């Protein structure tokens, strides 16, 4: 009877430990920022897409040149989605009425 109790207790402790280890796993992500410059008074037409060299691009399928060659924001979102990058946030900066609009697109991908 004592042996049975020890085995049940051992199994319970093992299951508890594995549950704690699995539940404390924190997913790690790579983040990527892409700057899109749009004309202010031309219905949001994209002038330029700019990507700075970032550590999160090392060893990935996508390249800065491919991203910067895209024509519009819908192309950018489609391209990033096809490469399994998840869209997170977009922020814009407008300084003057006729100045271009600078849009910052943030993407993330599991490591």
Buried (B, 14 or more C-beta within 10 A) or exposed (E): EEEEEEEEEEEEEEEEEEEEEEEEEEEEBBEBBBBBEBBBEEEEEBEEBBBEEBEBBEEBEBEBEEBEEBEBBEBBBEBBEEBEBEEEEEEEEEEEEEEBBBBEBBBBBEE
